[in-house]
Amino acid sequence: MEQYRSETGTLVDETRMSVHELARACHRDIQWVTDRVGADLLQVKNGDVMFMLFSSADLTRARRLADVESMFDANQDVAGLVVDLIEEVERLRRALDLARLK
């Protein structure tokens, strides 16, 4: 099993990352990123590989996909489903927290 060194940093919503930067941040190659874009697991506005830009939310999603794939030896479709569920739980928790404040 491959070992990757985790990097941490501050996510800034306005910052955009290139496909090269996203791949490097996820410890994957560009083909891995383009495969996930092609499978609609990562969203971009422009389909041209050289001009793809990703947000900090995309980085979080891509890292989760990479983690699920490697930790559970999951294919990209299963990883996408798991990440979708994680994001839905987060959304529901935020909604519950807002409802408690009212």
Phi and psi in radians as a Rosetta constraint file:
Dihedral C 1 N 2 CA 2 C 2 CIRCULARHARMONIC -1.297 0.35
Dihedral N 2 CA 2 C 2 N 3 CIRCULARHARMONIC 2.490 0.35
Dihedral C 2 N 3 CA 3 C 3 CIRCULARHARMONIC -1.871 0.35
Dihedral N 3 CA 3 C 3 N 4 CIRCULARHARMONIC 2.376 0.35
Dihedral C 3 N 4 CA 4 C 4 CIRCULARHARMONIC -2.170 0.35
Dihedral N 4 CA 4 C 4 N 5 CIRCULARHARMONIC 2.479 0.35
Dihedral C 4 N 5 CA 5 C 5 CIRCULARHARMONIC -1.508 0.35
Dihedral N 5 CA 5 C 5 N 6 CIRCULARHARMONIC 2.211 0.35
Dihedral C 5 N 6 CA 6 C 6 CIRCULARHARMONIC -1.367 0.35
Dihedral N 6 CA 6 C 6 N 7 CIRCULARHARMONIC 2.430 0.35
Dihedral C 6 N 7 CA 7 C 7 CIRCULARHARMONIC -1.999 0.35
Dihedral N 7 CA 7 C 7 N 8 CIRCULARHARMONIC 2.505 0.35
Dihedral C 7 N 8 CA 8 C 8 CIRCULARHARMONIC -2.101 0.35
Dihedral N 8 CA 8 C 8 N 9 CIRCULARHARMONIC 2.810 0.35
Dihedral C 8 N 9 CA 9 C 9 CIRCULARHARMONIC 3.134 0.35
Dihedral N 9 CA 9 C 9 N 10 CIRCULARHARMONIC 3.110 0.35
Dihedral C 9 N 10 CA 10 C 10 CIRCULARHARMONIC -1.644 0.35
Dihedral N 10 CA 10 C 10 N 11 CIRCULARHARMONIC 2.282 0.35
Dihedral C 10 N 11 CA 11 C 11 CIRCULARHARMONIC -1.552 0.35
Dihedral N 11 CA 11 C 11 N 12 CIRCULARHARMONIC 2.344 0.35
Dihedral C 11 N 12 CA 12 C 12 CIRCULARHARMONIC -2.165 0.35
Dihedral N 12 CA 12 C 12 N 13 CIRCULARHARMONIC 2.120 0.35
Dihedral C 12 N 13 CA 13 C 13 CIRCULARHARMONIC -1.027 0.35
Dihedral N 13 CA 13 C 13 N 14 CIRCULARHARMONIC -0.604 0.35
Dihedral C 13 N 14 CA 14 C 14 CIRCULARHARMONIC -1.338 0.35
Dihedral N 14 CA 14 C 14 N 15 CIRCULARHARMONIC -0.272 0.35
Dihedral C 14 N 15 CA 15 C 15 CIRCULARHARMONIC -1.303 0.35
Dihedral N 15 CA 15 C 15 N 16 CIRCULARHARMONIC 2.407 0.35
Dihedral C 15 N 16 CA 16 C 16 CIRCULARHARMONIC -2.033 0.35
Dihedral N 16 CA 16 C 16 N 17 CIRCULARHARMONIC 2.447 0.35
Dihedral C 16 N 17 CA 17 C 17 CIRCULARHARMONIC -1.978 0.35
Dihedral N 17 CA 17 C 17 N 18 CIRCULARHARMONIC 2.541 0.35
Dihedral C 17 N 18 CA 18 C 18 CIRCULARHARMONIC -1.362 0.35
Dihedral N 18 CA 18 C 18 N 19 CIRCULARHARMONIC 2.950 0.35
Dihedral C 18 N 19 CA 19 C 19 CIRCULARHARMONIC -1.078 0.35
Dihedral N 19 CA 19 C 19 N 20 CIRCULARHARMONIC -0.617 0.35
Dihedral C 19 N 20 CA 20 C 20 CIRCULARHARMONIC -1.140 0.35
Dihedral N 20 CA 20 C 20 N 21 CIRCULARHARMONIC -0.765 0.35
Dihedral C 20 N 21 CA 21 C 21 CIRCULARHARMONIC -1.154 0.35
Dihedral N 21 CA 21 C 21 N 22 CIRCULARHARMONIC -0.715 0.35
Dihedral C 21 N 22 CA 22 C 22 CIRCULARHARMONIC -1.122 0.35
Dihedral N 22 CA 22 C 22 N 23 CIRCULARHARMONIC -0.800 0.35
Dihedral C 22 N 23 CA 23 C 23 CIRCULARHARMONIC -1.038 0.35
Dihedral N 23 CA 23 C 23 N 24 CIRCULARHARMONIC -0.775 0.35
Dihedral C 23 N 24 CA 24 C 24 CIRCULARHARMONIC -1.123 0.35
Dihedral N 24 CA 24 C 24 N 25 CIRCULARHARMONIC -0.733 0.35
Dihedral C 24 N 25 CA 25 C 25 CIRCULARHARMONIC -1.129 0.35
Dihedral N 25 CA 25 C 25 N 26 CIRCULARHARMONIC -0.474 0.35
Dihedral C 25 N 26 CA 26 C 26 CIRCULARHARMONIC -1.680 0.35
Dihedral N 26 CA 26 C 26 N 27 CIRCULARHARMONIC 0.008 0.35
Dihedral C 26 N 27 CA 27 C 27 CIRCULARHARMONIC 1.034 0.35
Dihedral N 27 CA 27 C 27 N 28 CIRCULARHARMONIC 0.708 0.35
Dihedral C 27 N 28 CA 28 C 28 CIRCULARHARMONIC -2.272 0.35
Dihedral N 28 CA 28 C 28 N 29 CIRCULARHARMONIC 2.987 0.35
Dihedral C 28 N 29 CA 29 C 29 CIRCULARHARMONIC -1.641 0.35
Dihedral N 29 CA 29 C 29 N 30 CIRCULARHARMONIC 2.991 0.35
Dihedral C 29 N 30 CA 30 C 30 CIRCULARHARMONIC -1.086 0.35
Dihedral N 30 CA 30 C 30 N 31 CIRCULARHARMONIC -0.638 0.35
Dihedral C 30 N 31 CA 31 C 31 CIRCULARHARMONIC -1.058 0.35
Dihedral N 31 CA 31 C 31 N 32 CIRCULARHARMONIC -0.660 0.35
Dihedral C 31 N 32 CA 32 C 32 CIRCULARHARMONIC -1.031 0.35
Dihedral N 32 CA 32 C 32 N 33 CIRCULARHARMONIC -0.797 0.35
Dihedral C 32 N 33 CA 33 C 33 CIRCULARHARMONIC -1.118 0.35
Dihedral N 33 CA 33 C 33 N 34 CIRCULARHARMONIC -0.836 0.35
Dihedral C 33 N 34 CA 34 C 34 CIRCULARHARMONIC -1.147 0.35
Dihedral N 34 CA 34 C 34 N 35 CIRCULARHARMONIC -0.546 0.35
Dihedral C 34 N 35 CA 35 C 35 CIRCULARHARMONIC -1.118 0.35
Dihedral N 35 CA 35 C 35 N 36 CIRCULARHARMONIC -0.712 0.35
Dihedral C 35 N 36 CA 36 C 36 CIRCULARHARMONIC -1.248 0.35
Dihedral N 36 CA 36 C 36 N 37 CIRCULARHARMONIC -0.578 0.35
Dihedral C 36 N 37 CA 37 C 37 CIRCULARHARMONIC -1.155 0.35
Dihedral N 37 CA 37 C 37 N 38 CIRCULARHARMONIC -0.772 0.35
Dihedral C 37 N 38 CA 38 C 38 CIRCULARHARMONIC -1.099 0.35
Dihedral N 38 CA 38 C 38 N 39 CIRCULARHARMONIC -0.514 0.35
Dihedral C 38 N 39 CA 39 C 39 CIRCULARHARMONIC -1.578 0.35
Dihedral N 39 CA 39 C 39 N 40 CIRCULARHARMONIC 0.126 0.35
Dihedral C 39 N 40 CA 40 C 40 CIRCULARHARMONIC 1.070 0.35
Dihedral N 40 CA 40 C 40 N 41 CIRCULARHARMONIC 0.499 0.35
Dihedral C 40 N 41 CA 41 C 41 CIRCULARHARMONIC -1.574 0.35
Dihedral N 41 CA 41 C 41 N 42 CIRCULARHARMONIC -0.410 0.35
Dihedral C 41 N 42 CA 42 C 42 CIRCULARHARMONIC -2.196 0.35
Dihedral N 42 CA 42 C 42 N 43 CIRCULARHARMONIC 2.427 0.35
Dihedral C 42 N 43 CA 43 C 43 CIRCULARHARMONIC -1.862 0.35
Dihedral N 43 CA 43 C 43 N 44 CIRCULARHARMONIC 2.374 0.35
Dihedral C 43 N 44 CA 44 C 44 CIRCULARHARMONIC -2.366 0.35
Dihedral N 44 CA 44 C 44 N 45 CIRCULARHARMONIC 2.708 0.35
Dihedral C 44 N 45 CA 45 C 45 CIRCULARHARMONIC -1.461 0.35
Dihedral N 45 CA 45 C 45 N 46 CIRCULARHARMONIC -0.584 0.35
Dihedral C 45 N 46 CA 46 C 46 CIRCULARHARMONIC -2.002 0.35
Dihedral N 46 CA 46 C 46 N 47 CIRCULARHARMONIC 2.206 0.35
Dihedral C 46 N 47 CA 47 C 47 CIRCULARHARMONIC -1.407 0.35
Dihedral N 47 CA 47 C 47 N 48 CIRCULARHARMONIC -0.141 0.35
Dihedral C 47 N 48 CA 48 C 48 CIRCULARHARMONIC -1.269 0.35
Dihedral N 48 CA 48 C 48 N 49 CIRCULARHARMONIC 2.098 0.35
Dihedral C 48 N 49 CA 49 C 49 CIRCULARHARMONIC -0.944 0.35
Dihedral N 49 CA 49 C 49 N 50 CIRCULARHARMONIC -0.682 0.35
Dihedral C 49 N 50 CA 50 C 50 CIRCULARHARMONIC -1.229 0.35
Dihedral N 50 CA 50 C 50 N 51 CIRCULARHARMONIC -0.327 0.35
Dihedral C 50 N 51 CA 51 C 51 CIRCULARHARMONIC -2.073 0.35
Dihedral N 51 CA 51 C 51 N 52 CIRCULARHARMONIC 0.182 0.35
Dihedral C 51 N 52 CA 52 C 52 CIRCULARHARMONIC -1.125 0.35
Dihedral N 52 CA 52 C 52 N 53 CIRCULARHARMONIC 2.362 0.35
Dihedral C 52 N 53 CA 53 C 53 CIRCULARHARMONIC -2.210 0.35
Dihedral N 53 CA 53 C 53 N 54 CIRCULARHARMONIC 2.463 0.35
Dihedral C 53 N 54 CA 54 C 54 CIRCULARHARMONIC -2.212 0.35
Dihedral N 54 CA 54 C 54 N 55 CIRCULARHARMONIC 2.555 0.35
Dihedral C 54 N 55 CA 55 C 55 CIRCULARHARMONIC -1.602 0.35
Dihedral N 55 CA 55 C 55 N 56 CIRCULARHARMONIC 3.088 0.35
Dihedral C 55 N 56 CA 56 C 56 CIRCULARHARMONIC -1.136 0.35
Dihedral N 56 CA 56 C 56 N 57 CIRCULARHARMONIC -0.572 0.35
Dihedral C 56 N 57 CA 57 C 57 CIRCULARHARMONIC -1.135 0.35
Dihedral N 57 CA 57 C 57 N 58 CIRCULARHARMONIC -0.664 0.35
Dihedral C 57 N 58 CA 58 C 58 CIRCULARHARMONIC -1.121 0.35
Dihedral N 58 CA 58 C 58 N 59 CIRCULARHARMONIC -0.675 0.35
Dihedral C 58 N 59 CA 59 C 59 CIRCULARHARMONIC -1.078 0.35
Dihedral N 59 CA 59 C 59 N 60 CIRCULARHARMONIC -0.805 0.35
Dihedral C 59 N 60 CA 60 C 60 CIRCULARHARMONIC -1.034 0.35
Dihedral N 60 CA 60 C 60 N 61 CIRCULARHARMONIC -0.806 0.35
Dihedral C 60 N 61 CA 61 C 61 CIRCULARHARMONIC -1.108 0.35
Dihedral N 61 CA 61 C 61 N 62 CIRCULARHARMONIC -0.769 0.35
Dihedral C 61 N 62 CA 62 C 62 CIRCULARHARMONIC -1.101 0.35
Dihedral N 62 CA 62 C 62 N 63 CIRCULARHARMONIC -0.733 0.35
Dihedral C 62 N 63 CA 63 C 63 CIRCULARHARMONIC -1.120 0.35
Dihedral N 63 CA 63 C 63 N 64 CIRCULARHARMONIC -0.679 0.35
Dihedral C 63 N 64 CA 64 C 64 CIRCULARHARMONIC -1.122 0.35
Dihedral N 64 CA 64 C 64 N 65 CIRCULARHARMONIC -0.759 0.35
Dihedral C 64 N 65 CA 65 C 65 CIRCULARHARMONIC -1.015 0.35
Dihedral N 65 CA 65 C 65 N 66 CIRCULARHARMONIC -0.839 0.35
Dihedral C 65 N 66 CA 66 C 66 CIRCULARHARMONIC -1.077 0.35
Dihedral N 66 CA 66 C 66 N 67 CIRCULARHARMONIC -0.743 0.35
Dihedral C 66 N 67 CA 67 C 67 CIRCULARHARMONIC -1.107 0.35
Dihedral N 67 CA 67 C 67 N 68 CIRCULARHARMONIC -0.817 0.35
Dihedral C 67 N 68 CA 68 C 68 CIRCULARHARMONIC -1.109 0.35
Dihedral N 68 CA 68 C 68 N 69 CIRCULARHARMONIC -0.755 0.35
Dihedral C 68 N 69 CA 69 C 69 CIRCULARHARMONIC -1.040 0.35
Dihedral N 69 CA 69 C 69 N 70 CIRCULARHARMONIC -0.779 0.35
Dihedral C 69 N 70 CA 70 C 70 CIRCULARHARMONIC -1.380 0.35
Dihedral N 70 CA 70 C 70 N 71 CIRCULARHARMONIC -0.704 0.35
Dihedral C 70 N 71 CA 71 C 71 CIRCULARHARMONIC -1.177 0.35
Dihedral N 71 CA 71 C 71 N 72 CIRCULARHARMONIC -0.648 0.35
Dihedral C 71 N 72 CA 72 C 72 CIRCULARHARMONIC -1.964 0.35
Dihedral N 72 CA 72 C 72 N 73 CIRCULARHARMONIC 0.150 0.35
Dihedral C 72 N 73 CA 73 C 73 CIRCULARHARMONIC 0.887 0.35
Dihedral N 73 CA 73 C 73 N 74 CIRCULARHARMONIC 0.762 0.35
Dihedral C 73 N 74 CA 74 C 74 CIRCULARHARMONIC -1.624 0.35
Dihedral N 74 CA 74 C 74 N 75 CIRCULARHARMONIC 2.618 0.35
Dihedral C 74 N 75 CA 75 C 75 CIRCULARHARMONIC -1.359 0.35
Dihedral N 75 CA 75 C 75 N 76 CIRCULARHARMONIC 2.992 0.35
Dihedral C 75 N 76 CA 76 C 76 CIRCULARHARMONIC -1.132 0.35
Dihedral N 76 CA 76 C 76 N 77 CIRCULARHARMONIC -0.548 0.35
Dihedral C 76 N 77 CA 77 C 77 CIRCULARHARMONIC -1.203 0.35
Dihedral N 77 CA 77 C 77 N 78 CIRCULARHARMONIC -0.751 0.35
Dihedral C 77 N 78 CA 78 C 78 CIRCULARHARMONIC -1.146 0.35
Dihedral N 78 CA 78 C 78 N 79 CIRCULARHARMONIC -0.752 0.35
Dihedral C 78 N 79 CA 79 C 79 CIRCULARHARMONIC -1.060 0.35
Dihedral N 79 CA 79 C 79 N 80 CIRCULARHARMONIC -0.710 0.35
Dihedral C 79 N 80 CA 80 C 80 CIRCULARHARMONIC -1.070 0.35
Dihedral N 80 CA 80 C 80 N 81 CIRCULARHARMONIC -0.732 0.35
Dihedral C 80 N 81 CA 81 C 81 CIRCULARHARMONIC -1.121 0.35
Dihedral N 81 CA 81 C 81 N 82 CIRCULARHARMONIC -0.783 0.35
Dihedral C 81 N 82 CA 82 C 82 CIRCULARHARMONIC -1.073 0.35
Dihedral N 82 CA 82 C 82 N 83 CIRCULARHARMONIC -0.789 0.35
Dihedral C 82 N 83 CA 83 C 83 CIRCULARHARMONIC -1.157 0.35
Dihedral N 83 CA 83 C 83 N 84 CIRCULARHARMONIC -0.680 0.35
Dihedral C 83 N 84 CA 84 C 84 CIRCULARHARMONIC -1.017 0.35
Dihedral N 84 CA 84 C 84 N 85 CIRCULARHARMONIC -0.743 0.35
Dihedral C 84 N 85 CA 85 C 85 CIRCULARHARMONIC -1.161 0.35
Dihedral N 85 CA 85 C 85 N 86 CIRCULARHARMONIC -0.712 0.35
Dihedral C 85 N 86 CA 86 C 86 CIRCULARHARMONIC -1.048 0.35
Dihedral N 86 CA 86 C 86 N 87 CIRCULARHARMONIC -0.793 0.35
Dihedral C 86 N 87 CA 87 C 87 CIRCULARHARMONIC -1.146 0.35
Dihedral N 87 CA 87 C 87 N 88 CIRCULARHARMONIC -0.630 0.35
Dihedral C 87 N 88 CA 88 C 88 CIRCULARHARMONIC -1.180 0.35
Dihedral N 88 CA 88 C 88 N 89 CIRCULARHARMONIC -0.720 0.35
Dihedral C 88 N 89 CA 89 C 89 CIRCULARHARMONIC -1.080 0.35
Dihedral N 89 CA 89 C 89 N 90 CIRCULARHARMONIC -0.737 0.35
Dihedral C 89 N 90 CA 90 C 90 CIRCULARHARMONIC -1.077 0.35
Dihedral N 90 CA 90 C 90 N 91 CIRCULARHARMONIC -0.744 0.35
Dihedral C 90 N 91 CA 91 C 91 CIRCULARHARMONIC -1.099 0.35
Dihedral N 91 CA 91 C 91 N 92 CIRCULARHARMONIC -0.766 0.35
Dihedral C 91 N 92 CA 92 C 92 CIRCULARHARMONIC -1.137 0.35
Dihedral N 92 CA 92 C 92 N 93 CIRCULARHARMONIC -0.662 0.35
Dihedral C 92 N 93 CA 93 C 93 CIRCULARHARMONIC -1.127 0.35
Dihedral N 93 CA 93 C 93 N 94 CIRCULARHARMONIC -0.725 0.35
Dihedral C 93 N 94 CA 94 C 94 CIRCULARHARMONIC -1.089 0.35
Dihedral N 94 CA 94 C 94 N 95 CIRCULARHARMONIC -0.746 0.35
Dihedral C 94 N 95 CA 95 C 95 CIRCULARHARMONIC -1.110 0.35
Dihedral N 95 CA 95 C 95 N 96 CIRCULARHARMONIC -0.701 0.35
Dihedral C 95 N 96 CA 96 C 96 CIRCULARHARMONIC -1.131 0.35
Dihedral N 96 CA 96 C 96 N 97 CIRCULARHARMONIC -0.756 0.35
Dihedral C 96 N 97 CA 97 C 97 CIRCULARHARMONIC -1.067 0.35
Dihedral N 97 CA 97 C 97 N 98 CIRCULARHARMONIC -0.720 0.35
Dihedral C 97 N 98 CA 98 C 98 CIRCULARHARMONIC -1.137 0.35
Dihedral N 98 CA 98 C 98 N 99 CIRCULARHARMONIC -0.700 0.35
Dihedral C 98 N 99 CA 99 C 99 CIRCULARHARMONIC -1.140 0.35
Dihedral N 99 CA 99 C 99 N 100 CIRCULARHARMONIC -0.598 0.35
Dihedral C 99 N 100 CA 100 C 100 CIRCULARHARMONIC -1.220 0.35
Dihedral N 100 CA 100 C 100 N 101 CIRCULARHARMONIC -0.498 0.35
Dihedral C 100 N 101 CA 101 C 101 CIRCULARHARMONIC -1.320 0.35
Dihedral N 101 CA 101 C 101 N 102 CIRCULARHARMONIC -0.368 0.35
